[in-house]
Every structure is written in structure tokens, then in C-alpha cells.
């Protein structure tokens, strides 16, 4: 799993860059991910 905060103006650029790896790319709002990670850390 790779989690990265990326600002995108054209989502197709990242999709194309990761295509050779056969990955399913999923996008989530950064604030929601941050909250979930912090909640997991604090238990």
C-alpha cells in the first residue's frame, strides 16, 4: 500500500504513470485520510 498526498490538476497523469504497475488507484480526500490515520494511531 502506498499513501501519498498529491495535488492534481489532471488526474490522468498519475493514472498513466502508475498504469504499468497494474494498480487500482483510489483517491480519497486528504483530510479524511489524515483523520483516519490519527484515529488509528491513538487507538
The 8 nearest C-alpha neighbors of each residue, nearest first, counted from 0:
[[1, 2, 3, 22, 24, 23, 25, 20],
 [0, 2, 3, 24, 4, 25, 22, 23],
 [1, 3, 0, 4, 32, 5, 26, 25],
 [4, 2, 5, 1, 29, 26, 6, 0],
 [3, 5, 29, 6, 2, 28, 27, 32],
 [6, 4, 3, 7, 29, 13, 2, 26],
 [7, 5, 4, 8, 9, 10, 3, 29],
 [8, 6, 9, 10, 5, 13, 12, 11],
 [7, 9, 10, 6, 12, 11, 5, 13],
 [8, 10, 7, 11, 12, 13, 6, 14],
 [11, 9, 12, 13, 7, 14, 8, 15],
 [10, 12, 14, 9, 13, 15, 16, 8],
 [13, 11, 15, 10, 14, 9, 16, 7],
 [14, 12, 16, 15, 11, 10, 17, 9],
 [13, 15, 11, 17, 12, 16, 18, 10],
 [16, 14, 18, 12, 13, 17, 11, 19],
 [15, 17, 13, 14, 18, 12, 19, 11],
 [18, 16, 14, 15, 20, 19, 13, 22],
 [17, 19, 15, 20, 21, 16, 14, 22],
 [20, 18, 21, 17, 16, 15, 22, 14],
 [21, 19, 18, 22, 17, 16, 23, 15],
 [22, 20, 18, 19, 23, 17, 24, 14],
 [21, 23, 20, 24, 18, 17, 19, 14],
 [24, 22, 25, 21, 18, 17, 20, 14],
 [23, 25, 22, 26, 14, 17, 13, 18],
 [26, 24, 23, 27, 22, 2, 14, 28],
 [25, 27, 24, 28, 29, 4, 5, 3],
 [26, 28, 29, 25, 32, 31, 30, 4],
 [27, 29, 31, 30, 32, 26, 33, 4],
 [30, 28, 32, 31, 33, 27, 4, 34],
 [29, 31, 33, 32, 28, 34, 27, 35],
 [32, 30, 34, 33, 29, 28, 35, 27],
 [33, 31, 35, 29, 34, 30, 36, 28],
 [32, 34, 30, 36, 31, 35, 29, 37],
 [35, 33, 31, 37, 32, 36, 38, 30],
 [36, 34, 38, 32, 33, 37, 39, 31],
 [37, 35, 39, 33, 38, 34, 32, 40],
 [36, 38, 40, 34, 39, 35, 33, 41],
 [39, 37, 35, 41, 36, 40, 42, 34],
 [40, 38, 36, 42, 37, 41, 35, 34],
 [41, 39, 37, 38, 42, 36, 35, 34],
 [40, 42, 38, 39, 37, 36, 35, 34],
 [41, 39, 40, 38, 37, 36, 35, 34]]
